[in-house]
Amino acid sequence: MSIALRTVQLANFTRIKALSIPENRFYQVFAPLSNNPTAPAFQASLPCKIGKTGSSQSKMSQIPGLKLNDGNEIPMLGYGCGTARYKANPNAPLDQETVKTIVLGINSGYYHLDGAEVYGNEPELGQAIKESGLPREKFYITTKISGIKVQDTKQAFELSLKKLGLDYVDQYLIHAPFFAKGPEDLQAKWADMEAIHASGKAKTIGVSNFLKPDLEAVLKTAKVVPAINQIEYHPYLQHDGLVEFHNKHGIATSAYAPLTAVVKAKPGPLDGTYEKLAKKYGVTPGEIALRWVLDQGIVVLTTSSNEQRLKGFLKVSQFKLTSEEVEEISKIGKQKNFRGFWQDKFAADDWS
Ligand SMILES: NC(=O)c1ccc[n+]([C@@H]2O[C@H](COP(=O)([O-])OP(=O)(O)OC[C@H]3O[C@@H](n4cnc5c(N)ncnc54)[C@H](OP(=O)(O)O)[C@@H]3O)[C@@H](O)[C@H]2O)c1
């Protein structure tokens, strides 16, 4: 049976039924609310094609996918291999605990796995993929080249592939712009990324922690527009016009540290609102925090070593916030500023 995909403008999502549902597959299509002035220029919301073939619908991932400007699809909820699973010495022997935790993530229904050279745990990520027993094509694997080290891009990429034990990644990102002394360095690095993309070994290329001036520099010479910018994004760090800039240029946004207001930045002005909405939807405040990101058409990356929490997070595909609730969280969130990562790179009052 052919799969009917919907091409729609993506912004806030309203759930609609999939047009055709092949057997043994659960597809979920999200359509946007129209008339949203901040709607991204890129198109489509898609059913997510991940899940164990032949398993029952209840065991399937119900995570929606987002179509990127290069035509590829990214699952909108990803499992982070950074932060808690960061390995300080990348040359240390394989850390079985990390492998176990990532396998737990996979078995809980997460197939979009976010890795990076600097997390030091690409071998553990690769091992977890192997131990899951699932075929490569079930996964959406991201890795990133260090954003602080000056190095040969192709060599770094090939080393990442080797450590992962893969012959391609779904997404390769420049982790941060901080290695660059000026726009020319960013432009040269992006040209390297384009060459990797052309080789077919990275299906999608993008950036992370780039601000407007960094993106403007890249766009001046880019042949391939970055598909995505992975940024710290939560109600206490909404960045000033950055997401709108992405939308205007067809660049998707991916949010890390989405639980900041619930976990790290408490107490805060949103505590009561999260509690109120969690009660209304029968979920946890963390799940409200994730949904706030998704309801803006933004990919969300979280992580946990707690199985119950991981399974709970999957509930985000079963409800959605109203546009008024999204707006309420955004408005209240602006009362507080909090940056959890890369603080040494920004002035204390810089929320760009
Ligand atoms: N590109 C970049 O520069 C960059 C930077 C940072 C992160 N990232 C990526 O984004 C991923 C997610 O980032 P993040 O870890 O900051 O995401 P997050 O989803 O905001 O936080 C996840 C952390 O919160 C904890 N947590 C969740 N619910 C909790 C609760 N109710 N009480 C206490 N603790 C709770 C989890 O611990 P438990 O294990 O106890 O659940 C986990 O350590 C990373 O793993 C990485 O892949 C990228």
The ligand as an SDF file (V2000), in Angstrom:
LIG
                    3D

 48 52  0  0  0  0  0  0  0  0999 V2000
   24.4710   20.8500   20.9300 N   0  0  0  0  0  0  0  0  0  0  0  0
   24.7970   21.1160   22.1750 C   0  0  0  0  0  0  0  0  0  0  0  0
   25.6390   21.9820   22.4630 O   0  0  0  0  0  0  0  0  0  0  0  0
   24.1190   20.3550   23.2840 C   0  0  0  0  0  0  0  0  0  0  0  0
   24.2250   20.7860   24.6140 C   0  0  0  0  0  0  0  0  0  0  0  0
   23.5470   20.0910   25.5940 C   0  0  0  0  0  0  0  0  0  0  0  0
   22.7920   18.9610   25.2740 C   0  0  0  0  0  0  0  0  0  0  0  0
   22.7270   18.5400   23.9690 N   0  0  0  0  0  0  0  0  0  0  0  0
   21.9770   17.3150   23.5970 C   0  0  0  0  0  0  0  0  0  0  0  0
   20.6700   17.3570   24.1260 O   0  0  0  0  0  0  0  0  0  0  0  0
   20.4490   16.2140   24.9590 C   0  0  0  0  0  0  0  0  0  0  0  0
   19.4750   16.5540   26.0600 C   0  0  0  0  0  0  0  0  0  0  0  0
   19.9950   17.6190   26.8550 O   0  0  0  0  0  0  0  0  0  0  0  0
   19.6500   17.7460   28.3790 P   0  0  0  0  0  0  0  0  0  0  0  0
   20.1830   16.5740   29.1160 O   0  0  0  0  0  0  0  0  0  0  0  0
   20.0600   19.0830   28.8530 O   0  0  0  0  0  0  0  0  0  0  0  0
   18.0550   17.6130   28.3100 O   0  0  0  0  0  0  0  0  0  0  0  0
   16.8730   17.7650   29.3320 P   0  0  0  0  0  0  0  0  0  0  0  0
   15.8070   16.9190   28.7550 O   0  0  0  0  0  0  0  0  0  0  0  0
   16.5570   19.1950   29.5820 O   0  0  0  0  0  0  0  0  0  0  0  0
   17.3850   17.1550   30.6970 O   0  0  0  0  0  0  0  0  0  0  0  0
   17.5390   15.7820   30.8690 C   0  0  0  0  0  0  0  0  0  0  0  0
   18.0650   15.5620   32.2650 C   0  0  0  0  0  0  0  0  0  0  0  0
   17.0640   15.9470   33.1840 O   0  0  0  0  0  0  0  0  0  0  0  0
   16.9460   14.9350   34.1770 C   0  0  0  0  0  0  0  0  0  0  0  0
   15.5450   14.8890   34.6030 N   0  0  0  0  0  0  0  0  0  0  0  0
   14.4590   14.7330   33.8250 C   0  0  0  0  0  0  0  0  0  0  0  0
   13.3360   14.7890   34.5450 N   0  0  0  0  0  0  0  0  0  0  0  0
   13.7290   14.9810   35.8110 C   0  0  0  0  0  0  0  0  0  0  0  0
   13.0290   15.1400   37.0200 C   0  0  0  0  0  0  0  0  0  0  0  0
   11.6970   15.1160   37.0710 N   0  0  0  0  0  0  0  0  0  0  0  0
   13.7450   15.3090   38.1490 N   0  0  0  0  0  0  0  0  0  0  0  0
   15.0860   15.3410   38.0940 C   0  0  0  0  0  0  0  0  0  0  0  0
   15.8190   15.2080   36.9810 N   0  0  0  0  0  0  0  0  0  0  0  0
   15.1430   15.0370   35.8550 C   0  0  0  0  0  0  0  0  0  0  0  0
   17.3830   13.6620   33.5390 C   0  0  0  0  0  0  0  0  0  0  0  0
   17.9280   12.8340   34.5420 O   0  0  0  0  0  0  0  0  0  0  0  0
   17.4430   11.2970   34.7820 P   0  0  0  0  0  0  0  0  0  0  0  0
   18.4390   10.4630   34.0770 O   0  0  0  0  0  0  0  0  0  0  0  0
   17.4860   11.1450   36.2640 O   0  0  0  0  0  0  0  0  0  0  0  0
   16.0550   11.1660   34.2440 O   0  0  0  0  0  0  0  0  0  0  0  0
   18.4390   14.1370   32.5460 C   0  0  0  0  0  0  0  0  0  0  0  0
   19.7180   14.1250   33.1480 O   0  0  0  0  0  0  0  0  0  0  0  0
   21.8530   15.8390   25.4410 C   0  0  0  0  0  0  0  0  0  0  0  0
   21.9490   14.5370   25.9240 O   0  0  0  0  0  0  0  0  0  0  0  0
   22.6430   16.0700   24.1700 C   0  0  0  0  0  0  0  0  0  0  0  0
   22.5020   14.9780   23.2920 O   0  0  0  0  0  0  0  0  0  0  0  0
   23.3640   19.2320   22.9720 C   0  0  0  0  0  0  0  0  0  0  0  0
  1  2  1  0
  2  3  2  0
  2  4  1  0
  4  5  1  0
  4 48  2  0
  5  6  2  0
  6  7  1  0
  7  8  2  0
  8  9  1  0
  8 48  1  0
  9 10  1  0
  9 46  1  0
 10 11  1  0
 11 12  1  0
 11 44  1  0
 12 13  1  0
 13 14  1  0
 14 15  2  0
 14 16  1  0
 14 17  1  0
 17 18  1  0
 18 19  2  0
 18 20  1  0
 18 21  1  0
 21 22  1  0
 22 23  1  0
 23 24  1  0
 23 42  1  0
 24 25  1  0
 25 26  1  0
 25 36  1  0
 26 27  1  0
 26 35  1  0
 27 28  2  0
 28 29  1  0
 29 30  1  0
 29 35  2  0
 30 31  1  0
 30 32  2  0
 32 33  1  0
 33 34  2  0
 34 35  1  0
 36 37  1  0
 36 42  1  0
 37 38  1  0
 38 39  2  0
 38 40  1  0
 38 41  1  0
 42 43  1  0
 44 45  1  0
 44 46  1  0
 46 47  1  0
M  CHG  2   8   1  16  -1
M  END
$$$$
